[in-house]
Amino acid sequence: MTITLTIKEMIKFTKKEVTLKAETSKGDQIFTVTATRVVNFFKVKLDEGFKENLLKMFPAHVEVVVQGNKIVNLKKA
């Protein structure tokens, strides 16, 4: 399913997966996405400054493809 959302904050992050809080038409929801997909979309490096560099990008308005609570694709809204 494709939806538009606003990523508000990063709740948890590892070099493999990121948990995000986002606002959708149904209210705030929690989603997970692979760290690789996030760094490729936002064009940040997956290094020591990953968290700080990524936080500078929020809030972000994006269109995503979701399966349950997992984001499987991101694109600019």
Secondary structure, DSSP 8 states (H G I E B T S, - for coil): -EEEEEEEEEEEE-SSEEEEEEEETTEEEEEEEEHHHHHHHHT--SSTTHHHHHHTT-SEEEEEEEETTEEEEEEE-
